[in-house]
Amino acid sequence: MEPTATLALCGDVMLGRGIDQVLPRSVDPVLREEWIHDARAYVRLAEAASGRIERPIGPGAIWGDAAAEVEAFAPAAVVINLETAVTTASDFFPGKAIHYRMHPANVKALQAFGVDVCALANNHVLDFGAAGLHETLEVLHAAGFATAGAGRDAHEAFAPAVLPLAGGGRLLVFAVGMPSSGVFPSWAAGPHRPGVAFLPGADDAAAEAFATRVTQTRRPGDRVVVSIHQGSNWGWEVEPAQVRFAHALVEAGADLIHGHSSHHPRPMEVHRGRLILYGCGDFLNDYEGISGYEAFRGDLTLLYLPKLDGNGALVELVATPLRIHRFRLQRASAEEARWLLERLLSTSPAGPRLHLEGDGRIRGAPV
């Protein structure tokens, strides 16, 4: 039997806009939002709330205490949802309220965190059109990152990222985006059209079609992650259709569902021994100082570190509570960690049995 494999999973990594402006290289700060027209205004909002932010921040400094967690657990792969275009293109996609882009030179920040796979099937990767997507793919691939969920055509967009695993077998990471998270249907990749791996909804037909892709690609010894951008930004509830969709993928051979789009962690579940994360929450963003939705504590996030056995079943989950502060990730306080644990316990009755340990990490195993 293949050895166990620990993965590191993050929710939305949003290095555009304000964070891009404090990194060593920045794109033009102009924005076309209704109220804010300069990305540097988000830096000022964060500073008003939390104190002065060093500029420039070193490429690895934004990860703060999260970097030490990755180093301590030495995961087989670090998988993120990269929710920004990586481009200097200036053609804003029309009809969008918010656009994200980061300077291509700032991929050094992703390298500093040890990122292996960037899921791209989200509602910001095409913020600067096809030209921005082409540059994003070129920059990420040249820097050594595997990508999933976006491509120069549908074949490339739906193809999984493939990484070898120690002891044999592969890690396959598929990524898809849905309109419930703001992905435009017009962004769907086609036979000769660049775009994202788009599914029109979490219905039975979409589940069956995508499950076929999983079963046709998986080989013995592989472990399969399906990264899904779906659902609203706020709220603890998970739509029944999303639950049925996740269950169908697990029953078709997916070992882990990596859900994201919500700005805060959502419930988790273990189904047939496989971990389902319905919403990992934003891992890093520039929202400090923006009021509204305080009850959800969007400044708190989790680094998910599931250990899978040789068949892909969950052995143990470690989740490290973190807090976004001055555009860096720091370990959450004991009170903040307890708050996160209570939210997970109250909303995840079918999840792993979780508890808070003295080291500040949340741990759990399947019931």
N, C-alpha and C positions, 0 to 999 in steps of 0.2 A: 504493500500500500504506500502511496506517495506520502511524504511528510506533510505536517500541517503547514499552513501559510497564513501569516498575519498581513492584513492589508491596512493602509491608512486611507480613510475616506473623508473628504471635506465637502461641505455644501458649496454655495456660490462664492467664488473668489472674484471680487469686483475691483480690479486694480486700475480701472479707468478713472476719469474725472479728477476728484480731489486727490486721491492717492497717487495717480500718475504725476500730478503737479509737484509732489514732494520727493519723488524719486529722482535719480541723477539726470535722466533725460525726460522731457515732457513734450507732448504734442501741443499744438495751438490751443489755448484754454477756452476759445470761443464755444459757447453752448447755444442751443436754440430751445431752451426750456421756457415755460411761460413766465416764471418769476426770476430765474437766475440765468445770467448770460455769460458768466465767466467761471470756469471750473475752480479758480482760486478762491471763490466765495465759500466753497465747501470746506476749504482749509480754515478759513476764518471762523466759520461756524463751529468747527471742531475745537479750535483754539479757545473760543469764547466759552465753551462748555467744559473743557478739560485742561487747558493750559497750553503753553507754547509747544509747537511741533517743530522738531529739528528739521532743517532743510539744508542740503538734501539728505534724505534718509538713505543709508546704505542699502543695497539691494536685498541683503538678508535680514536687515534689522526689523522690517515690518512683521516678520513672523514671530519675533519675541520668544516667549516661552514655548510656543508650539514647535519650534525647531528642535528644542531639546527633547521634546516628547518623541518626535520622529527618530531622532538619533538613538534614544533609549530603547525603542521597540524594534528598530531596524526592519521595517516592513518589507515584504516582497515587492510591493508597489505602492506608490502614493497616487491616488486618483482624485482629481478635482473637477468641479464644473467651472470652467473658465468663462465667466460671464462678461466678456468684453471683447471687442475687436482689437487686434494687435496691428495697428496701421497708422500711417500718417495721411491716409486718404481724407478728403474734406467734403465729400458728397454725402450730406446727411440724408438718411433714408426718410422720405416724406411720410407725414402722418403719424410720426412717433413723438411722444412727449419727452422722452429721455433717450439720450444716446451715450454709449460708453466706448471709449477707445483708449488704448495705452500705447506709449511709444515702443516701437520694436526693440529698442535697446534695453528696455526694462524686462525682457524675458530673463535677464540675469537674476531677477528676483525669484522667478519660478525655479531656475536652476539651483539657487541657494537653498530652496526648501526641499530639494530632491524630488520634485514632481516627475512622475513617469508618464501619466496619461492625462490628457486634457479632454474632457467631454465638452463638446461644442454645440450640441443641439439645444440651444436656448434662444431667448428673445432679444439678445444683444449682439450676437456674433455677426449679423448682417446690418448693423446700425449704419455702416458706411458702404453699403451696397456690395455688388459682386467684386469690385476692385478691392474693397477692404477685406472681404473674405479670402480672396486669392492671396493677398499679402499676409493675412493671418496664418494661413496654412503654410506658406513658404517659410515664414519666420519661425514658426513652431517646429516644423520638420527639420529645418537647418540647425536648430538649437538642440535637436535630439529628442524631442517629445513625440510620443505617439498620440494620435488624435482619433476621436470617434464622434460621429453624429453630424458632421458637416463635410462637404467635399465638392469637388469640381463637377460631379454628377451624382445621381442617386446611388449607383453602385459603390462609389467611394464613401458617400455619406452614411450608408447603412452598414458598411463593412466594420467589423470590430477592430479595435486596437488589440494587438497580439503581443504578449510578453512571455518569454520562457520562465518557468518556475524551477527552482532548485529541486533536484531529485526527479525531474521529468514532468511532463504535462505542461500546459500553457494557461496563462490568464487571458481570458477573452473579455473585453469590455465593449459592450454595445451602448449606444446612446441615442435617445429619441426625444423629440420635443412635441408638445401638444398645444393647441390653441388656448386651453384653460390657463396656461402660464403666460400668454401674450405672444406666442409665436404666430406670425401671420401665415395663413395658408399659401400666400404668394411666395413665401420663403422656401417652400418645399423643393428639394432637389429633384430634378427630372433626368431622363436618359441623356440629355445633352445640356442640362441647365445646372449651374452651381446652386447650392443651397444646403438646407439641413435635412436630416432624417426626420421627416414630419409624419405624425400619425394624427388623423382628424379627431380622434377621441379615444377614450378608454372603454371601447365597447368590445363585444365578443369577436366581431370580425377582425378588428385591429389586433386583438390578442392572438387570434388564430394565425393571422398572417405573420406576425412577428415571431411567434413561437416556432413557426416553420423555419425561419432564418436561424434561430438558435439551434434547433435539432439538426439542421443540415451542416452546421459549422462545428459543433462540439464533437470532440474525440475523447476516448477514454483517458482519464487523467487530467482533463481540463477542468478549470474552475471558471464559472461564467458570472459576470456582473452585468446587469442591465441598469444603465443610468438614465433616469427619466426626469425631464423638466415638465412639471405639470402642477396644476392647482393654483389657488389664490395665494396672495402674499401673507395674509394674516388669518389666524384662527386655528383652533386645536382639532377641529373635525376633519375627518377624511371621508371623501365621498364614497358611497358604496361601490360605484363603478370602478374607482381606483383600486379598491380592495379586491374586487373580482379580477381586474386586469393583472394585478400583482400575483394573485394566486395562480392564475392561468399560466403566467410566465414561469413561476416556480415549478408547476406541474409539468411544464414542457422542457425543463432542464436548466433553468436559471438558478444559480446558487445564492445570489444576493441581489436585492433591489436597492439601488442607490437613488432615492428620490430627492428632488430639490426644487426650489422656486420660492418656498415660503421664507420669510425673513427671520424666522425663529425655528428652533427644532420642533418637529411634529411627532406624533406617535410612532412607535415601532412595533413590530410583530415578528414572531417566529412561526412560520407555516411549513409544515412537513420538514422541520429541522433547519429551514433556511431563513436567514435574516432579511426582513423587509424594513427599510428605513423610508417612511412615507415623506419625510421632509427633513433634510439635514440642517436647514437654516443657513443664513449667510455666514460664511466663515470669516470674511474680511470685506469691509465696505467703508464708504465715506459718509455714513449717516449720523455720525456724532453731532450733537447740537440740533438735530431736526426733531421737533416735537411731534407728538401723536403716537398712539399705540404703545404707550409706556407700559401698559399692563402685560404686554407680551415679552418685555425685556429683550428687545432685539439686539442689545449690546452683548448678550451672552450667547455663546456658541459652544459646539462640541467638536472635538476631533475624535472620530470613530475609528477604533482599532479592533476589528473583528478577527478572530482566529478561526480558520476553516480547516476541517480535516481533509484527508486525501480524496474524499468523495464530494467535498464542497459543503458539508453540513457545518453548522455553527458549533464550535467547541466552547468559546468564551468571547464575550464582548467587553472591551475596555473603552470607556468614553471619557475623555479628559475635558472637564469644564474650563472654558476660557472666556476672557472678556476683552472686547475691543476698546482700547483706550489710547488716544492720541495716535491713531492709525497704526497701532501695534497690538499684538495679541499677548495678553498676560494671563497667568493662572488666575482663575476665579477664586474669590474668597470662599471660606467654608460656608458662609451663609448663602452665597450665590450658588454654590454647588448643590446645597440642600434644596434650594428653590427649584433648580433644574430637575433634580431627582424626583421631587414631589410632582412636578408637572408630568414627567415621563410615566411615573407610576400610576397617576390618576387617569391618564389618557391611553395607556398601553396595556390593557388587561391581558392580552395574548402575547405580550413581549417576553423577553428574558427576565428572569428573577433578578432585579437590580438592587444594589446597595452601595452606599458611599463608604469608601475605605479611608483610613487615616492619612493616606498620601494625597487625598483630595480627588482621587479618580473614582469614577463610577464603574462598577464591575457587575457582570451578570452572566448567567449561563442559561441555556434552554431549560424550561420547566419539564 
